[in-house]
Each structure stands twice: as structure tokens, then as C-alpha cells.
Amino acid sequence: MEAALVDFYEQTGRAEQLRATARARAEKVLADAEAAALEPERRAREAVAALADLGEPRDQIAELTGLSLPDVRAVLAEVAGAGKAGSEGGGSVAVAAVEAAPGRAVAGSDGGAGGEPVQG
């Protein structure tokens, strides 16, 4: 009986150790992926701004990209703000919007009327 209990606790501890090691590896992989995604996300936001600069209305940009209209507004506001501040950093709403496109809902979007052309 003692041997069975010793085996139980040793194996349970080993299983927990394996899971903890795997969890740490997964967290590192996710952190590396998040860091690597910063540049593509920035470029995606710039592409949305380029569409606006070409005269595409916001509702058309939303349709073309799969972003919601509020998310298009958020991306354009962020890009305009970053241009004024000279920053390449991104805000969480616009990043979430770009990550969610196409065809996925994004929480935290603001509402409002759309379809107006973007003034560049």
C-alpha cells in the first residue's frame, strides 16, 4: 500500500511538473508571437489609412477589410494621432480591430453613423 501511495504522489507531481514546463514554453511562444506581430499590425493600420487617403469612404473600407465601421474609425484615428505625435506605437482598440479582421467581431467598438469620406 505504501509503495502504491508513493508511486501515486510521485507520478502526480511529475504530471504537474510536465504541465508547468509546457505552460511556460507556451507563454514564451505567445510572447514571441505578440512581439513579432507588432510590425504587421502597424502595416495593416497603415494600409487602412492608405485606403482612406485614396478617397475610399469609411463604410467601403470596412466592407473591403472585414473590419466593422467603428473599428475603421478607430484605426484611422489612431493612425492620424500617431502621425501627429510622430509615434509608431499602436492603441489597443485599433490593434484589436486589425487582429480581428476579417469577419470576426471585436469588442469595445464605438458606435456612430458611417459612410462619410475620410478627410486626409
C-alpha positions as a Markdown table, in Angstrom:
| # | Residue | x | y | z |
|---|---|---|---|---|
| 1 | Met | 0.0 | 0.0 | 0.0 |
| 2 | Glu | 2.8 | 2.4 | 0.9 |
| 3 | Ala | 4.5 | 1.8 | -2.4 |
| 4 | Ala | 1.3 | 2.5 | -4.3 |
| 5 | Leu | 0.8 | 5.8 | -2.5 |
| 6 | Val | 4.5 | 6.8 | -3.1 |
| 7 | Asp | 4.0 | 6.0 | -6.8 |
| 8 | Phe | 0.8 | 8.0 | -6.9 |
| 9 | Tyr | 2.3 | 11.1 | -5.4 |
| 10 | Glu | 5.5 | 10.8 | -7.5 |
| 11 | Gln | 3.6 | 10.5 | -10.7 |
| 12 | Thr | 1.1 | 13.2 | -9.8 |
| 13 | Gly | 4.0 | 15.5 | -9.1 |
| 14 | Arg | 5.7 | 14.6 | -12.4 |
| 15 | Ala | 2.5 | 15.2 | -14.3 |
| 16 | Glu | 2.2 | 18.7 | -12.7 |
| 17 | Gln | 5.8 | 19.4 | -13.5 |
| 18 | Leu | 5.3 | 18.5 | -17.2 |
| 19 | Arg | 2.2 | 20.7 | -17.4 |
| 20 | Ala | 4.1 | 23.6 | -15.8 |
| 21 | Thr | 7.0 | 23.2 | -18.2 |
| 22 | Ala | 4.6 | 23.1 | -21.2 |
| 23 | Arg | 2.7 | 26.2 | -19.9 |
| 24 | Ala | 6.0 | 28.2 | -19.6 |
| 25 | Arg | 7.0 | 27.2 | -23.1 |
| 26 | Ala | 3.6 | 28.1 | -24.4 |
| 27 | Glu | 3.7 | 31.5 | -22.7 |
| 28 | Lys | 7.1 | 32.2 | -24.3 |
| 29 | Val | 5.9 | 31.2 | -27.7 |
| 30 | Leu | 2.9 | 33.5 | -27.3 |
| 31 | Ala | 5.0 | 36.4 | -26.1 |
| 32 | Asp | 7.4 | 36.0 | -29.1 |
| 33 | Ala | 4.4 | 35.9 | -31.4 |
| 34 | Glu | 2.9 | 39.0 | -30.0 |
| 35 | Ala | 6.2 | 40.8 | -30.4 |
| 36 | Ala | 6.6 | 39.6 | -34.0 |
| 37 | Ala | 3.0 | 40.7 | -34.8 |
| 38 | Leu | 3.6 | 44.4 | -33.9 |
| 39 | Glu | 5.1 | 45.3 | -37.3 |
| 40 | Pro | 2.5 | 43.5 | -39.4 |
| 41 | Glu | -0.3 | 45.1 | -37.3 |
| 42 | Arg | 1.3 | 48.6 | -37.8 |
| 43 | Arg | 1.4 | 48.0 | -41.5 |
| 44 | Ala | -2.2 | 46.8 | -41.6 |
| 45 | Arg | -3.3 | 50.0 | -39.9 |
| 46 | Glu | -1.2 | 52.0 | -42.4 |
| 47 | Ala | -2.9 | 50.1 | -45.2 |
| 48 | Val | -6.3 | 51.1 | -43.9 |
| 49 | Ala | -5.1 | 54.7 | -43.8 |
| 50 | Ala | -3.8 | 54.4 | -47.4 |
| 51 | Leu | -7.3 | 53.3 | -48.5 |
| 52 | Ala | -8.7 | 56.4 | -46.8 |
| 53 | Asp | -6.0 | 58.6 | -48.4 |
| 54 | Leu | -7.1 | 57.1 | -51.8 |
| 55 | Gly | -10.6 | 58.6 | -51.1 |
| 56 | Glu | -12.4 | 55.4 | -50.1 |
| 57 | Pro | -15.3 | 56.1 | -47.8 |
| 58 | Arg | -15.1 | 54.5 | -44.4 |
| 59 | Asp | -18.0 | 52.2 | -45.0 |
| 60 | Gln | -16.3 | 50.9 | -48.1 |
| 61 | Ile | -13.0 | 50.4 | -46.2 |
| 62 | Ala | -15.0 | 48.4 | -43.6 |
| 63 | Glu | -16.5 | 46.2 | -46.4 |
| 64 | Leu | -13.2 | 45.7 | -48.1 |
| 65 | Thr | -11.3 | 44.8 | -45.0 |
| 66 | Gly | -13.8 | 43.0 | -42.9 |
| 67 | Leu | -13.5 | 45.5 | -40.1 |
| 68 | Ser | -16.5 | 47.0 | -38.5 |
| 69 | Leu | -17.2 | 50.6 | -39.3 |
| 70 | Pro | -16.3 | 51.7 | -35.7 |
| 71 | Asp | -13.1 | 49.8 | -35.9 |
| 72 | Val | -12.2 | 51.5 | -39.2 |
| 73 | Arg | -12.8 | 54.8 | -37.4 |
| 74 | Ala | -10.6 | 53.7 | -34.5 |
| 75 | Val | -7.8 | 52.7 | -36.8 |
| 76 | Leu | -7.9 | 55.9 | -38.8 |
| 77 | Ala | -8.0 | 58.0 | -35.6 |
| 78 | Glu | -5.0 | 56.1 | -34.2 |
| 79 | Val | -3.0 | 56.4 | -37.4 |
| 80 | Ala | -3.8 | 60.2 | -37.5 |
| 81 | Gly | -2.9 | 60.5 | -33.9 |
| 82 | Ala | 0.4 | 58.6 | -34.4 |
| 83 | Gly | 1.3 | 60.7 | -37.3 |
| 84 | Lys | 0.7 | 63.9 | -35.3 |
| 85 | Ala | 2.7 | 62.6 | -32.4 |
| 86 | Gly | 5.4 | 61.0 | -34.6 |
| 87 | Ser | 4.8 | 57.7 | -32.8 |
| 88 | Glu | 4.8 | 54.2 | -34.4 |
| 89 | Gly | 3.0 | 52.7 | -31.3 |
| 90 | Gly | -0.5 | 51.4 | -31.5 |
| 91 | Gly | -3.5 | 51.6 | -29.4 |
| 92 | Ser | -5.4 | 48.6 | -28.2 |
| 93 | Val | -8.7 | 49.3 | -29.9 |
| 94 | Ala | -7.1 | 49.6 | -33.4 |
| 95 | Val | -4.8 | 46.7 | -32.8 |
| 96 | Ala | -7.7 | 44.6 | -31.7 |
| 97 | Ala | -9.6 | 45.7 | -34.8 |
| 98 | Val | -6.8 | 44.8 | -37.1 |
| 99 | Glu | -6.3 | 41.4 | -35.4 |
| 100 | Ala | -10.0 | 40.6 | -35.6 |
| 101 | Ala | -10.4 | 41.3 | -39.4 |
| 102 | Pro | -11.7 | 39.9 | -41.5 |
| 103 | Gly | -15.1 | 38.6 | -40.3 |
| 104 | Arg | -14.5 | 38.4 | -36.6 |
| 105 | Ala | -16.4 | 40.6 | -34.1 |
| 106 | Val | -14.4 | 43.0 | -32.0 |
| 107 | Ala | -15.5 | 44.1 | -28.5 |
| 108 | Gly | -15.1 | 47.6 | -27.3 |
| 109 | Ser | -16.1 | 49.3 | -30.6 |
| 110 | Asp | -17.7 | 52.7 | -30.6 |
| 111 | Gly | -20.9 | 53.3 | -32.4 |
| 112 | Gly | -21.9 | 56.1 | -34.8 |
| 113 | Ala | -23.0 | 56.9 | -38.3 |
| 114 | Gly | -20.8 | 56.0 | -41.2 |
| 115 | Gly | -20.3 | 56.3 | -44.9 |
| 116 | Glu | -18.6 | 59.6 | -44.8 |
| 117 | Pro | -15.4 | 60.1 | -46.8 |
| 118 | Val | -12.2 | 60.5 | -44.9 |
| 119 | Gln | -10.6 | 63.9 | -45.0 |
| 120 | Gly | -6.9 | 63.3 | -45.5 |
